[in-house]
Amino acid sequence: MARKIKPSTKVTRRQNRLGVSEIKTTTGGEYTFNGKEFIGYYHLMKDGTAMIGRKHRKRNKRILLIERRRKSEDLILQPIPKVIERTEDIKVTSTKSDKSNDLETNTRTEIVEGDVSTYKVGTFSKDGGVITLFGDYEQNQVDVPTYDLSNLNVIDDPDVTFDFVLSIKDGEESIPKMYVTSEFYNALIRNYNNNQPFQTNDIINEKNIVVVDIKPLKQKVEDLRVEELSLDINLSNDGDKKYVEILRNLFVNSNYQKDDVNGLNPTPTYTILELLRYISWVVSKPAQNYDDRLIPAELLGDFKGKEETIPSETEPSKKIEDEKDDDGNSTNPSPNLYPPIGRRGVEDEEEVFYNGRAWEWNADDEVWEKLGTRDGGGFRGNDPLDRD
């Protein structure tokens, strides 16, 4: 006759303080102890561990010395795993549709002053594959979908170094184009090949995609172009007017066509690689050398202006007609007349190097001024070095 099992008892306050959450019994089929099926009382700890007996005893030092060979872990019951045949028919399905998952991966929603706007930032779709992950027991398994990464534009350029997925849009309604470095792309693929889908799936999720909309940038360049071409310059002839043709502004190429009637006509094109290089510089760690933290102007754009011969530092001024005396003989002007150059300027804003400094002629005041000090920085003393 089978031994009668008493009903479960309540957990006392003392047992609760020791971490016991429940006292139960089993008639078999649930746990094993020392490799054999266990039948009888057991208690569950708050961390889910099942242990033999109705009570959890707190051992003192004396008992531990006596029973040093019997560790508390020896009282832990091992659950009997349920045998479930692993077949392709066993699937863990989501409550959301595949279309919903794709939307979560590719669309971004923003709320600005109460207005909700949703726009696309990626073009990822499931490729039909899954990576099956298993737990400690065979019944614990989950299928994680993988995504098609072929829409990523892989850039192999030494100056493009960002480590994220970059989405370039031309207006909110446009289809985004996504860019990654070759090194970053290989890491995404390597995760899939090593059965590690979570990191790649998280990286391509909309919340981690960096989005740059170039439409307002292009419009800003065109607005600046209108201001540049509306200055007091003559673009319809080849006169001596001074102006600067901006051939490239970062990633915008002007492609000017020039004629005698309409002047300069831009037909802009765009070099995305230049923009990618600039973004890499923006997100990179600043150089240790302060001077290396600046981008030279010639890398940010190409400019063309009226070519002028810059006088050397050993030639203090341009040659002008010599002054004549009453007898018609040439005389050299006094160096004290228009210090420090010793003559009048040839034209307004004429630049001259003298004594290691650059000077500019102010035709209105008829005075030489240190370059860049038109508002009150002129030379009016006897010593050309007496003004800062």
C-alpha positions as CSV (number, residue, x, y, z in Angstrom):
1,M,0.0,0.0,0.0
2,A,1.4,3.4,-1.1
3,R,2.4,5.8,1.6
4,K,-0.2,8.5,2.2
5,I,1.1,12.0,1.3
6,K,0.1,14.7,3.7
7,P,-1.3,17.9,2.1
8,S,0.9,21.0,1.6
9,T,1.5,23.2,4.6
10,K,1.5,26.9,4.9
11,V,4.8,28.8,4.8
12,T,5.6,30.2,8.3
13,R,7.1,33.6,8.8
14,R,10.4,32.1,9.7
15,Q,10.5,30.1,6.5
16,N,9.5,33.1,4.5
17,R,12.4,35.1,6.0
18,L,14.7,32.3,4.9
19,G,13.5,32.7,1.3
20,V,10.8,29.9,1.1
21,S,7.9,30.9,-1.1
22,E,5.8,27.6,-1.1
23,I,5.8,24.1,0.4
24,K,4.5,21.4,-1.9
25,T,4.5,17.6,-2.5
26,T,5.0,15.5,-5.5
27,T,4.0,11.9,-6.4
28,G,6.6,11.7,-9.0
29,G,7.3,12.7,-12.6
30,E,8.5,16.2,-11.7
31,Y,11.9,16.0,-10.1
32,T,14.9,13.7,-9.6
33,F,17.3,13.5,-6.6
34,N,20.7,11.9,-7.0
35,G,19.5,10.5,-10.4
36,K,16.4,8.9,-9.0
37,E,12.8,10.0,-9.2
38,F,11.8,12.0,-6.2
39,I,8.5,11.5,-4.3
40,G,7.6,13.5,-1.2
41,Y,7.7,17.0,0.4
42,Y,9.7,19.8,-1.1
43,H,9.9,23.5,-0.8
44,L,10.3,26.2,-3.5
45,M,12.7,29.1,-2.9
46,K,11.9,32.6,-4.1
47,D,14.4,32.2,-6.9
48,G,12.4,29.1,-8.2
49,T,14.8,26.5,-6.8
50,A,13.1,23.3,-5.5
51,M,14.7,21.7,-2.5
52,I,14.0,18.5,-0.4
53,G,11.8,18.7,2.7
54,R,9.1,20.9,4.2
55,K,11.6,23.2,5.9
56,H,14.6,25.2,4.9
57,R,17.1,25.1,7.7
58,K,19.7,27.8,8.4
59,R,22.7,25.8,9.4
60,N,25.1,27.1,12.1
61,K,28.8,26.7,12.1
62,R,28.7,23.5,14.2
63,I,26.3,21.7,11.9
64,L,28.4,22.9,8.9
65,L,31.5,21.4,10.4
66,I,29.7,18.1,11.1
67,E,28.1,17.9,7.7
68,R,30.9,19.5,5.7
69,R,30.6,16.9,3.1
70,R,26.9,17.5,2.6
71,K,26.5,20.9,0.9
72,S,23.2,22.7,0.7
73,E,23.3,22.2,-3.1
74,D,23.0,18.5,-2.5
75,L,19.4,19.1,-1.4
76,I,18.4,20.7,-4.7
77,L,16.0,18.8,-6.9
78,Q,16.5,18.6,-10.6
79,P,13.4,19.1,-12.8
80,I,12.6,16.3,-15.2
81,P,12.6,17.8,-18.7
82,K,9.6,17.1,-20.8
83,V,10.4,15.3,-24.0
84,I,9.1,17.2,-27.0
85,E,10.2,16.1,-30.4
86,R,12.1,18.9,-32.2
87,T,10.5,19.2,-35.7
88,E,10.1,22.0,-38.3
89,D,6.5,22.2,-37.3
90,I,7.3,23.6,-33.9
91,K,7.3,27.4,-34.4
92,V,7.1,30.4,-32.1
93,T,4.8,32.8,-33.9
94,S,4.4,36.5,-33.2
95,T,1.0,38.2,-32.6
96,K,2.1,40.8,-35.1
97,S,2.1,40.4,-38.9
98,D,5.2,40.3,-40.9
99,K,4.2,43.6,-42.5
100,S,3.9,45.2,-39.1
101,N,7.5,44.1,-38.2
102,D,8.8,45.5,-41.4
103,L,7.1,48.8,-40.6
104,E,8.7,48.9,-37.2
105,T,12.1,48.3,-38.8
106,N,11.7,51.0,-41.6
107,T,9.4,53.8,-40.4
108,R,9.8,56.5,-37.9
109,T,7.1,58.5,-36.1
110,E,7.6,61.9,-34.7
111,I,5.3,64.2,-32.8
112,V,6.1,67.9,-33.2
113,E,3.7,70.4,-31.5
114,G,0.9,67.8,-31.5
115,D,1.3,67.0,-35.2
116,V,2.2,63.3,-35.9
117,S,4.3,62.6,-38.9
118,T,5.5,59.2,-40.1
119,Y,8.2,58.7,-42.7
120,K,10.4,56.0,-44.1
121,V,14.0,55.7,-43.0
122,G,15.0,52.3,-44.3
123,T,14.2,49.7,-46.9
124,F,14.7,46.4,-45.0
125,S,12.5,43.4,-45.6
126,K,12.6,39.8,-44.2
127,D,14.6,37.5,-46.5
128,G,12.6,34.4,-45.5
129,G,15.3,33.0,-43.3
130,V,15.3,32.4,-39.5
131,I,17.9,31.7,-36.9
132,T,16.5,29.2,-34.3
133,L,17.8,29.6,-30.8
134,F,17.4,27.0,-28.1
135,G,17.3,27.2,-24.3
136,D,18.5,24.8,-21.7
137,Y,15.6,22.5,-22.4
138,E,14.5,21.3,-25.8
139,Q,11.1,22.7,-25.5
140,N,12.5,26.2,-25.2
141,Q,13.2,27.5,-28.7
142,V,12.5,30.6,-30.7
143,D,12.8,31.5,-34.4
144,V,14.3,34.9,-35.0
145,P,13.8,36.3,-38.5
146,T,16.7,37.6,-40.6
147,Y,16.5,40.6,-43.0
148,D,17.7,41.3,-46.5
149,L,20.8,43.5,-46.2
150,S,21.4,43.8,-50.0
151,N,19.9,47.3,-50.1
152,L,22.8,48.7,-48.1
153,N,25.3,50.7,-50.1
154,V,28.7,49.5,-49.0
155,I,31.4,52.3,-49.0
156,D,35.1,51.4,-49.1
157,D,36.8,54.7,-48.6
158,P,39.5,55.5,-46.0
159,D,37.8,58.8,-45.1
160,V,34.3,57.2,-44.5
161,T,34.5,55.7,-41.0
162,F,31.1,56.0,-39.2
163,D,29.9,52.8,-37.5
164,F,26.1,53.0,-38.0
165,V,23.6,52.7,-40.8
166,L,23.2,56.1,-42.5
167,S,20.0,56.9,-44.3
168,I,20.1,59.7,-46.9
169,K,16.8,61.1,-48.0
170,D,15.8,63.8,-50.4
171,G,12.6,65.0,-48.8
172,E,10.3,63.0,-46.4
173,E,8.4,61.3,-49.3
174,S,11.6,60.1,-51.0
175,I,12.9,56.5,-50.9
176,P,15.9,56.5,-48.5
177,K,19.3,55.2,-49.6
178,M,21.3,53.5,-46.8
179,Y,25.1,53.6,-46.5
180,V,27.5,51.6,-44.3
181,T,31.3,51.1,-44.4
182,S,32.6,47.8,-45.6
183,E,33.9,46.9,-42.1
184,F,30.5,47.6,-40.5
185,Y,28.7,45.6,-43.2
186,N,30.9,42.6,-42.7
187,A,30.2,42.7,-38.9
188,L,26.4,42.6,-39.7
189,I,26.8,39.6,-41.9
190,R,29.1,37.9,-39.5
191,N,26.5,38.1,-36.7
192,Y,24.0,36.3,-38.9
193,N,26.6,33.7,-39.9
194,N,27.4,33.1,-36.2
195,N,23.7,32.6,-35.3
196,Q,23.7,35.9,-33.4
197,P,20.7,37.8,-35.0
198,F,19.7,40.2,-32.2
199,Q,22.6,42.7,-32.6
200,T,22.1,43.0,-36.4
201,N,18.3,43.2,-36.1
202,D,18.7,45.9,-33.4
203,I,21.2,47.9,-35.5
204,I,19.0,48.1,-38.6
205,N,15.9,49.0,-36.5
206,E,14.6,52.5,-37.2
207,K,15.5,53.9,-33.8
208,N,19.2,53.3,-34.5
209,I,19.4,54.5,-38.1
210,V,20.9,57.9,-38.6
211,V,18.8,60.0,-41.0
212,V,20.0,63.0,-43.0
213,D,17.6,64.8,-45.3
214,I,19.6,66.6,-48.0
215,K,16.6,68.5,-49.5
216,P,16.8,71.5,-47.1
217,L,20.6,71.4,-47.5
218,K,20.3,71.7,-51.3
219,Q,17.7,74.5,-50.9
220,K,20.1,76.4,-48.6
221,V,22.9,76.2,-51.2
222,E,20.5,77.5,-53.9
223,D,19.4,80.4,-51.6
224,L,23.0,81.3,-51.0
225,R,23.7,81.1,-54.7
226,V,20.9,83.7,-55.4
227,E,22.5,86.0,-52.9
228,E,26.0,85.5,-54.4
229,L,24.8,86.1,-58.0
230,S,22.8,89.2,-57.0
231,L,25.8,91.1,-55.7
232,D,27.1,94.2,-57.4
233,I,29.0,92.2,-60.0
234,N,28.6,91.9,-63.8
235,L,28.2,88.2,-64.8
236,S,27.2,88.9,-68.4
237,N,30.6,90.0,-69.7
238,D,34.2,89.4,-69.1
239,G,35.0,92.8,-67.6
240,D,37.2,93.5,-64.6
241,K,34.6,93.0,-62.0
242,K,35.8,90.9,-59.0
243,Y,33.6,87.9,-58.1
244,V,34.0,84.3,-56.9
245,E,32.5,81.4,-58.7
246,I,31.7,78.7,-56.1
247,L,32.3,75.6,-58.1
248,R,31.5,73.1,-55.3
249,N,29.9,73.7,-51.9
250,L,30.7,70.5,-49.9
251,F,28.7,68.0,-52.0
252,V,26.9,70.4,-54.4
253,N,28.6,70.9,-57.7
254,S,27.6,74.1,-59.5
255,N,28.5,73.2,-63.1
256,Y,28.2,76.8,-64.2
257,Q,27.5,77.5,-67.9
258,K,28.5,81.0,-68.9
259,D,27.3,83.1,-71.8
260,D,27.3,86.8,-72.7
261,V,23.5,87.1,-72.3
262,N,22.5,85.2,-69.2
263,G,25.8,85.2,-67.3
264,L,26.4,82.2,-65.1
265,N,23.8,79.4,-65.2
266,P,24.1,76.6,-62.6
267,T,23.2,73.0,-63.4
268,P,23.9,71.5,-60.0
269,T,24.8,67.9,-59.4
270,Y,25.6,66.1,-56.1
271,T,28.5,64.0,-54.9
272,I,27.2,62.0,-51.9
273,L,30.7,60.6,-51.1
274,E,31.8,64.2,-50.1
275,L,28.8,64.3,-47.8
276,L,29.7,60.9,-46.3
277,R,33.2,62.1,-45.7
278,Y,32.0,65.2,-43.9
279,I,29.6,63.3,-41.7
280,S,32.4,60.9,-40.8
281,W,34.5,63.9,-39.7
282,V,31.6,65.4,-37.7
283,V,31.0,62.2,-35.7
284,S,34.7,61.2,-35.2
285,K,36.7,61.9,-32.1
286,P,38.4,65.3,-32.4
287,A,42.1,65.2,-33.2
288,Q,44.6,65.6,-30.3
289,N,46.3,68.4,-32.2
290,Y,44.0,71.5,-32.2
291,D,45.0,72.6,-35.6
292,D,44.0,69.3,-37.1
293,R,40.4,69.7,-35.8
294,L,39.7,72.1,-38.7
295,I,38.9,71.1,-42.3
296,P,40.8,73.1,-44.8
297,A,38.6,75.3,-47.0
298,E,39.8,73.6,-50.2
299,L,38.3,70.3,-48.9
300,L,34.9,71.9,-48.1
301,G,34.5,73.5,-51.6
302,D,36.1,74.7,-54.8
303,F,36.3,78.4,-55.5
304,K,37.4,80.4,-58.5
305,G,37.9,84.1,-58.5
306,K,39.7,86.8,-60.5
307,E,43.3,85.8,-60.6
308,E,45.5,88.5,-59.1
309,T,49.3,88.6,-58.8
310,I,50.2,88.6,-55.1
311,P,53.2,90.8,-54.5
312,S,56.1,89.1,-52.8
313,E,57.2,90.2,-49.3
314,T,60.3,91.8,-50.8
315,E,58.3,94.1,-53.1
316,P,56.5,96.7,-50.9
317,S,54.2,98.1,-53.6
318,K,53.1,98.0,-57.3
319,K,55.0,100.2,-59.7
320,I,53.3,103.5,-60.4
321,E,54.3,106.4,-62.5
322,D,57.1,108.5,-60.9
323,E,56.2,112.0,-59.8
324,K,57.8,114.8,-61.7
325,D,59.4,117.9,-60.4
326,D,59.0,121.4,-62.0
327,D,61.8,120.6,-64.5
328,G,60.0,117.3,-65.6
329,N,62.5,115.1,-63.8
330,S,61.3,111.9,-61.9
331,T,61.3,112.2,-58.1
332,N,60.7,109.5,-55.6
333,P,57.9,110.2,-53.2
334,S,58.7,110.9,-49.6
335,P,58.3,107.8,-47.3
336,N,56.7,110.1,-44.8
337,L,53.9,111.2,-47.2
338,Y,51.9,108.0,-47.3
339,P,53.5,105.9,-44.5
340,P,54.6,103.2,-44.3
341,I,54.6,102.4,-48.1
342,G,55.6,105.9,-49.2
343,R,53.2,106.4,-52.0
344,R,49.5,106.5,-52.8
345,G,47.7,103.3,-53.5
346,V,46.9,102.3,-57.1
347,E,43.3,101.4,-56.3
348,D,41.0,101.0,-53.3
349,E,41.8,97.9,-51.2
350,E,45.2,97.4,-52.9
351,E,47.1,95.0,-50.8
352,V,50.9,95.4,-50.1
353,F,53.3,93.4,-48.0
354,Y,55.7,95.6,-46.1
355,N,58.0,94.8,-43.2
356,G,56.4,91.5,-42.6
357,R,52.8,92.9,-42.5
358,A,50.0,93.2,-45.0
359,W,48.6,96.7,-45.7
360,E,45.5,97.8,-47.5
361,W,44.9,101.2,-49.3
362,N,41.9,103.1,-48.1
363,A,41.1,105.4,-51.1
364,D,38.4,107.4,-49.2
365,D,40.8,108.4,-46.4
366,E,43.9,108.2,-48.5
367,V,45.7,106.2,-45.8
368,W,47.4,102.8,-45.6
369,E,45.7,100.5,-43.1
370,K,46.7,97.1,-41.8
371,L,44.7,94.5,-43.7
372,G,41.4,93.7,-42.0
373,T,41.3,97.0,-39.9
374,R,39.3,99.2,-42.3
375,D,37.2,100.4,-39.4
376,G,39.7,102.5,-37.6
377,G,42.9,100.5,-37.9
378,G,44.8,102.8,-40.3
379,F,48.3,104.1,-40.0
380,R,48.4,107.8,-39.1
381,G,51.6,108.0,-37.1
382,N,55.3,108.2,-38.0
383,D,56.1,104.6,-36.9
384,P,54.4,101.9,-39.0
385,L,54.5,99.6,-36.0
386,D,52.8,101.9,-33.5
387,R,49.3,100.5,-34.1
388,D,47.9,97.0,-33.2
